[in-house]
Structure formats: C-alpha cells, structure tokens
Amino acid sequence: MVVNPPLRQARTEHRKAHWRRWLLPGLLVVWGPGVLVMLADTDAGSLITASQSGSEWGYRMILPQLVLIPILYVVQEMTVRLGIHTNKGHGALIRDRFGRGWALLSASTLFASGVGALLTEFAAVAGVGEIFGVPAGLSVPLAAAFLMGIALTGSYRRVERIGIALGLAELVFVPAMIMAHPNGHAIIRGLGQLPLRNSSYVFLLAANVGAVIMPWMIFYQQGAVIDKGLRPTHLRGARRDTAVGAVVTQAIMIVMVVAFAATVGRAHHRASLNTVSQMSTALEPSLGILGAKVLLGMTMLGAALVAALVASLAGAWGISEVFGWAHTLNETPNSRNAKFYIVYGLAHVLGAAIVLLSVDLVRLVVDVEIMNAILLPIVLGFVLALEARALPPKYQMRGLYRGVVTALCLVVIGFGLYMVPATLGWT
C-alpha cells in the first residue's frame, strides 16, 4: 500500500502534536516532584545495595529492579492524589483525620527517617571526599552549607530544578557500565534466574525491596505538589511525572547492578562493597584508577545530595504540617516561616555532626536501613488509610486495583521487616 505524501505528512504532524500535548504541558507546569523524589530514592545506600547485588549475584538481580517500578509508582501515585485533591500535606491530613496523637507518631517516624537519611548521605559525601583526598571535616560541612543555601532562594521551582540536576548526575555512571562490556547473552539468562532458595540472595532481594519506599518520600511528594500549586486538572501530568521518575530511578539501579556484575561479579570475587572507597577499588581493574574515582564519585555525590535535599525538605514540611506552622519554599525566611527553616537547618547540622563524630559509618548506615524497615508498616498504613478516608469517593481506588496496591504494600513491608533479624545476626 502506497501512502501519498500529503497524507504521510498529516500523520507525522498528528504524531508530533500528540507528543507535544503529552510532554510540553507536563514539562513546563506539572513535571518535577515525581522525578525528583524518585531520583532521591536512588540514594547512596541504594546504590551500595545495587553494587553489592551485582557483584554477588550478577545479572540475576536485574529482574527484581524491573518489578519494583510499578511498586514505586502505585505508592507515590497515592500521595499525588492526596496532595492534589485535598491540598493538604501528609502530616496535616493525619492530624485532621486521626488526631494530633497519631500525627505526632507520624512526625516522629518522619524525623527519625529524615535524619537517618541525612546520616547515610553525609556518610557517602565523606566517602567521596576521601577517595579524592578531601577530609570529612571539610566535605561534610560544605555539603550541609550547600544544601541549606539551596532552600533560601525563595522559589520552590528553583529548588526543584537544582535537585533534579543533582540527581541526574547519577546518569554519569552509564559510561562505566558500557566500559565494563556486559555480556548480552548473560543478561538474558540472568533475567530468567531467581535463586529464591538461597538465603544470601533473598537477603539482598529484601534489601532492595525494603528500601524502595522511604517515609520521607511520601511526605515530600505530597508537600511538593502543593508547594508547586498543582490542581486536579494537573493529575494526569503528575502521574506521568511519577511514572517517568520510577522508570529512571530503577534504570539507574540496573546500571549499577550490570556494571558491578560485569566487573566484580564476572571475576567471581566477592568483594566487600560497603563504602565508596571499596566500590572504587573494585572497579579499578576495568575503569582505571582515575575513571573509577571520577565516574563513581560523581554518581554517588549526586545521589547523596539529591536524597539529602529531599529528605530534609520532607522532614521540615511534615513537622510544620503537624504543628500548623507556615511552611513554603516560595518565601525567603521571615518571622512567619522561621520555624520551618529552623527545622530544615537543624536537620543538616545534626546529621553532619553525627557523621563527623561517628566512628563506624558502615554500622551507622546499617542501623538506618533497619530503622526504615521497622517504620514501613506505620508509613504505608497511613497512606492506605488516608487514601480510603480523606479522598472523595470518585478519586479512591476500587475493586481489583485496590487489592493489588494493598498487596504490593504488604510485600514491601514484609521484605523490609525480613531484613531486620538477618541484619542483626538473629538468623
């Protein structure tokens, strides 16, 4: 069948118009909170977990990363609907629907997970500094000052753009994966292998699944869609923003898994990869000393900074919501919003101080992972309860979809709690 040129041109213009309608309104107005919070989810701890997964189990850890995409999406999509249709943050909704006591419990989980996240990210910043000969006493305070300065610009959109730019630095590791020369046939074979009877594999699988939803992610995205001024008409674009973010963040995890599977894993060398320095050393045979330091360093630094930014903002937003304080990034600090900015600043000071005073940073990161796993039932339980009670009926989940989402949340909770006894050496 021959298509005449005018008809072919008309179809081409139609396709271009479709993509413009799909992309441009979202890019200019709606997109941002979903991509940013998902990039922050791929934090330093997640990248370390991915590197360990690839080095120990090769390409057999790729399929779980793909399966986590819909789990990430459905949980964060609930927070989008809650924020857009109620115009209230997560902490404020809990206070209104369940009372101040439950709101304080929620705020305590947020504070603990937020400071815990800052500890992990500042520990990673210290690790990146050390591989370049910069002492933690200099790199950590500089990172804390930089993050505090970002929030003082008086514009949510500006903070969002800086955060996304930091997070996209994680894509620098793509060349490292290519330079590792992964085997395509081995990747395909690995996609079909899930050694669930092996306790070591299941533990790393639990580490990947249990860390997929952080308490501060929920508080952040719900607060962000409000600070950005999104309305019900923006819901479709906000969902796309969240979906794209879920795909990008898991793609980054897969890049890490493949890179370490093709280097450390291929050599059958079960290297300990608990720190940035150990990861860099393991990559040196394939990337060279300088290549390993630069590519890994930029990736880990971007991941750590964007996660620290999002976690600290989530904490400041959530605590301000619970106590009814004024809180927005669209105003520079003043007497009305002083408490919000004080909480934001103190989180960085506290996180940086603990990291600088800590003797065992690896143990500190493990403790944070355990804490997040214990908090998962509380956090996801509140999300599901608010979705059922705070939204108008026509915007709630129904039937099979509600059952699937609830089941996925229970899977995340189960894998998170599975990590606790194993990590503590009780099994």
C-alpha positions in Angstrom: 0.0 0.0 0.0 1.4 3.4 -1.0 0.6 6.4 1.2 0.6 9.7 -0.7 3.0 12.4 0.6 0.3 14.8 1.9 -1.3 12.0 4.0 2.0 10.9 5.3 2.9 14.5 6.3 -0.5 14.8 8.0 0.1 11.7 10.1 3.6 12.9 11.0 2.2 16.2 12.2 -0.5 14.4 14.1 2.1 12.3 15.9 4.2 15.4 16.7 1.1 17.2 18.1 0.3 14.2 20.2 3.8 14.2 21.8 3.7 18.0 22.3 0.4 17.6 24.2 1.8 14.7 26.2 5.2 16.3 27.1 5.1 20.1 27.0 2.3 20.9 29.5 3.9 18.5 32.0 7.5 19.7 31.4 6.5 23.3 31.8 3.9 23.1 34.6 3.5 19.7 36.2 6.6 17.6 36.0 9.2 17.8 38.7 8.1 16.4 42.1 7.8 12.8 40.9 11.1 12.8 39.0 12.9 14.5 41.9 11.6 12.2 44.7 12.4 9.1 42.6 15.9 10.3 41.9 16.3 10.8 45.6 15.0 7.3 46.2 18.1 6.0 44.4 20.3 7.4 47.2 23.8 6.4 48.3 22.6 3.5 50.3 20.5 2.1 47.4 23.5 2.4 45.1 25.7 0.5 47.5 23.0 -2.2 47.7 22.8 -2.4 43.9 26.6 -2.7 43.6 26.7 -5.5 46.2 23.8 -7.2 44.4 25.6 -7.1 41.1 28.9 -8.3 42.4 27.4 -11.2 44.3 24.6 -12.3 42.1 25.4 -10.9 38.7 22.6 -10.3 36.3 20.1 -12.3 38.4 19.3 -9.1 40.3 18.0 -7.2 37.3 14.5 -8.6 37.2 13.7 -7.5 40.7 14.7 -4.0 39.8 12.2 -4.1 37.0 9.4 -5.5 39.2 10.0 -2.6 41.7 8.9 0.0 39.1 5.1 -0.5 39.5 5.5 -0.8 43.3 7.2 2.6 43.4 4.6 4.1 41.1 1.5 3.0 42.9 2.6 4.1 46.3 3.8 7.5 45.2 0.7 8.0 42.9 -1.5 7.8 46.1 0.4 10.7 47.6 -0.1 12.7 44.4 -3.9 12.2 44.6 -3.9 13.0 48.3 -2.0 16.2 47.8 -3.8 17.5 44.7 -7.4 16.7 45.8 -7.1 17.7 49.5 -4.4 20.5 49.1 -3.0 19.3 52.5 0.3 17.8 53.3 0.7 14.3 54.7 1.1 15.4 58.3 -1.8 17.8 58.2 -4.1 15.1 56.8 -3.1 12.6 59.5 -3.8 15.3 62.2 -7.2 16.2 60.7 -8.4 12.6 60.1 -6.8 10.7 63.1 -5.9 13.3 65.7 -2.8 15.0 67.0 -1.5 11.9 68.8 -1.3 9.9 65.5 0.1 13.0 63.8 2.9 13.2 66.4 3.6 9.5 65.8 3.8 10.1 62.1 6.1 13.1 62.7 8.4 11.1 64.8 8.8 8.5 62.1 9.4 11.2 59.6 12.0 12.9 61.8 13.8 9.6 62.5 13.9 8.6 58.8 14.8 12.1 57.7 17.8 12.4 60.0 18.7 8.8 59.2 18.7 9.6 55.5 20.9 12.6 56.1 23.4 10.4 58.0 23.6 7.9 55.1 24.0 10.7 52.6 26.6 12.7 54.5 28.5 9.4 55.2 28.5 9.0 51.4 29.7 12.5 50.9 32.5 11.9 53.3 33.4 8.7 51.4 33.5 10.5 48.0 35.7 13.2 49.6 38.1 10.6 51.0 38.8 8.9 47.6 39.9 12.4 46.3 41.9 13.2 49.5 39.4 15.6 50.9 38.8 15.1 54.7 35.3 14.5 56.0 35.8 17.6 58.2 35.7 19.7 55.1 33.5 17.8 52.6 30.5 17.2 55.0 30.2 20.8 56.3 30.5 22.1 52.7 27.7 19.8 51.6 25.5 20.8 54.5 26.0 24.5 53.8 25.3 24.0 50.1 22.0 22.2 50.9 20.9 24.8 53.4 21.7 27.6 50.9 19.5 26.0 48.2 16.4 26.3 50.3 16.9 30.0 50.9 16.4 31.0 47.3 12.6 31.8 47.8 11.4 29.6 45.0 10.2 26.0 45.0 10.7 25.7 41.3 14.4 26.8 41.6 15.0 24.2 44.4 13.3 21.6 42.2 15.5 22.3 39.2 18.7 22.2 41.3 17.6 19.0 42.9 16.8 17.3 39.5 20.2 18.5 38.1 21.9 16.9 41.1 20.0 13.7 40.7 20.7 13.4 37.0 24.4 13.3 37.9 23.7 9.6 38.7 23.5 9.0 34.9 27.2 9.7 34.7 27.7 6.0 35.6 26.2 4.8 32.3 29.6 5.1 30.6 31.1 3.0 33.4 28.5 0.3 32.6 29.4 0.4 28.9 33.1 0.3 29.6 32.5 -2.8 31.7 31.5 -4.6 28.5 28.5 -6.6 29.9 27.6 -9.8 28.2 24.2 -9.6 26.5 23.5 -13.3 26.5 24.4 -13.5 30.2 22.0 -10.7 30.9 19.2 -12.5 29.2 20.0 -15.7 31.1 20.1 -13.8 34.4 16.6 -12.3 33.8 15.2 -15.9 34.0 17.0 -16.9 37.1 15.7 -16.2 40.6 17.5 -18.3 43.2 14.9 -17.7 45.9 16.1 -20.8 47.9 19.4 -19.2 48.6 19.3 -17.1 51.9 22.0 -14.7 50.7 20.1 -13.9 47.5 16.8 -13.4 49.5 18.5 -11.1 51.9 19.9 -8.8 49.2 16.5 -9.0 47.5 14.9 -7.9 50.7 17.4 -5.1 51.0 16.4 -3.8 47.5 12.6 -4.2 48.1 12.6 -2.9 51.7 14.5 0.3 50.7 12.2 1.1 47.8 9.8 3.3 49.8 11.3 5.7 52.4 9.0 7.5 54.8 10.3 10.9 53.7 9.4 10.2 50.0 5.7 10.2 50.9 5.8 13.4 52.9 8.0 15.1 50.2 5.9 14.4 47.1 2.6 15.3 48.8 4.0 18.5 50.1 5.7 19.3 46.7 2.6 19.1 44.6 1.0 21.6 47.0 4.0 24.0 47.0 4.1 23.8 43.2 0.4 24.7 43.1 -0.9 21.7 41.2 -4.7 21.3 40.8 -7.0 18.4 39.8 -6.6 19.3 36.2 -2.8 18.5 36.5 -3.4 15.0 37.9 -2.7 13.2 34.6 0.6 15.1 34.1 1.6 14.5 37.7 1.0 10.7 37.2 3.2 10.7 34.2 5.9 12.6 36.1 5.8 9.9 38.8 5.8 7.1 36.2 8.8 8.5 34.4 10.6 9.0 37.7 10.0 5.4 38.7 11.5 4.2 35.4 14.5 6.4 35.6 15.4 5.6 39.1 15.2 1.9 38.6 17.2 2.2 35.3 19.9 3.8 37.4 19.8 0.8 39.8 20.0 -1.6 36.9 23.1 0.3 35.5 24.8 -0.2 38.9 23.9 -3.9 39.0 25.1 -4.5 35.5 28.3 -2.5 35.9 29.4 -4.5 39.0 28.1 -7.8 37.6 30.3 -7.3 34.6 33.4 -6.4 36.6 33.5 -7.7 40.2 30.8 -10.4 39.6 32.5 -11.7 36.4 35.7 -12.2 38.3 33.8 -14.2 40.9 35.4 -12.0 43.5 33.0 -11.5 46.5 34.4 -8.1 47.4 33.1 -6.2 50.4 31.4 -3.1 48.9 30.2 -1.3 52.0 31.9 2.0 51.3 32.6 4.3 48.4 36.3 3.6 48.7 35.7 -0.2 48.4 33.4 0.3 45.4 36.0 2.4 43.6 38.8 0.0 44.3 36.7 -2.9 43.0 36.1 -1.0 39.7 39.8 0.0 39.1 40.7 -3.1 37.0 38.0 -2.2 34.5 37.8 1.6 34.6 41.3 2.5 35.8 42.1 4.4 39.0 41.0 7.8 37.7 38.0 6.6 35.8 36.7 4.6 38.8 37.1 7.6 41.1 35.5 10.2 38.8 32.6 8.2 37.5 31.7 6.6 40.8 32.4 9.8 42.8 30.1 12.0 40.6 27.4 9.3 40.7 27.5 8.9 44.5 27.8 12.6 45.2 24.7 13.4 43.0 22.7 10.6 44.7 23.7 11.7 48.2 23.0 15.4 47.7 19.6 15.0 46.0 18.5 12.5 48.6 19.7 14.7 51.5 17.8 17.7 49.9 14.5 15.8 49.5 14.7 14.0 52.9 15.4 17.3 54.8 12.6 19.2 53.0 10.2 16.4 53.7 11.1 16.5 57.3 10.7 20.2 57.6 7.4 20.2 55.7 5.9 17.3 57.7 6.8 18.6 61.1 5.5 22.0 60.2 2.2 20.5 59.0 1.7 18.6 62.2 2.2 21.7 64.4 0.4 24.1 62.0 3.5 26.2 61.2 3.7 28.2 58.0 5.9 26.3 55.5 6.7 27.0 51.9 9.8 27.4 49.8 8.2 30.2 47.8 9.1 32.7 50.5 12.5 33.6 51.8 13.0 33.2 55.6 10.9 35.6 57.7 9.2 35.8 61.1 6.2 33.9 59.8 8.0 30.8 58.4 11.0 30.9 60.7 10.2 27.6 62.4 10.1 25.8 59.1 13.5 27.0 58.1 14.9 26.4 61.6 13.8 22.7 61.4 15.3 22.4 57.9 18.6 23.9 59.0 18.9 21.9 62.3 18.4 18.6 60.4 21.5 19.3 58.4 23.5 20.5 61.4 22.5 17.4 63.4 23.1 15.0 60.6 26.5 16.4 59.7 27.6 16.5 63.4 26.7 12.9 64.0 28.5 11.7 60.9 31.6 13.6 61.8 31.6 12.2 65.4 30.7 8.7 64.4 33.5 6.1 64.5 31.7 3.3 62.5 29.9 4.8 59.5 29.1 1.4 57.9 27.3 0.3 61.1 25.5 3.7 61.1 24.2 3.1 57.6 23.0 -0.4 58.5 21.2 0.9 61.6 19.4 3.4 59.4 18.3 0.7 57.0 16.9 -1.4 59.9 15.0 1.7 61.2 13.4 2.4 57.9 12.3 -1.2 57.6 10.6 -1.0 61.1 8.9 2.2 60.1 7.4 0.9 56.9 4.2 -0.6 58.4 3.4 2.7 60.0 4.1 4.8 57.0 2.4 2.7 54.3 -0.5 2.0 56.7 -1.2 5.7 57.0 -1.0 6.1 53.2 -3.6 3.4 52.6 -5.9 4.7 55.4 -5.8 8.3 54.1 -6.4 7.2 50.5 -9.6 5.4 51.8 -10.8 8.2 54.1 -9.5 11.6 53.0 -10.3 11.4 49.3 -13.7 11.9 47.7 -15.2 8.5 46.7 -14.7 9.1 43.0 -11.0 9.6 43.4 -10.4 6.5 45.6 -9.1 3.1 44.5 -11.7 0.5 43.8 -12.0 -3.3 43.4 -9.1 -5.2 42.0 -6.8 -2.2 41.7 -7.2 -1.6 45.5 -6.5 -5.2 46.2 -3.3 -5.2 44.1 -2.0 -2.0 45.6 -2.6 -3.2 49.1 -0.9 -6.5 48.3 2.2 -4.7 46.9 2.4 -2.5 50.0 2.3 -5.6 52.2 5.1 -7.2 50.1 7.2 -4.1 50.6 6.5 -4.2 54.4 7.3 -7.9 54.6 10.6 -7.7 52.8 11.6 -4.7 54.8 10.9 -6.5 58.1 12.6 -9.6 56.8 15.9 -7.7 56.8 15.8 -6.8 60.5 16.6 -10.2 62.2 19.0 -11.1 59.4 20.9 -7.8 59.6 21.1 -8.1 63.4 22.5 -11.6 63.1 19.5 -13.3 64.7 19.2 -15.9 61.9 
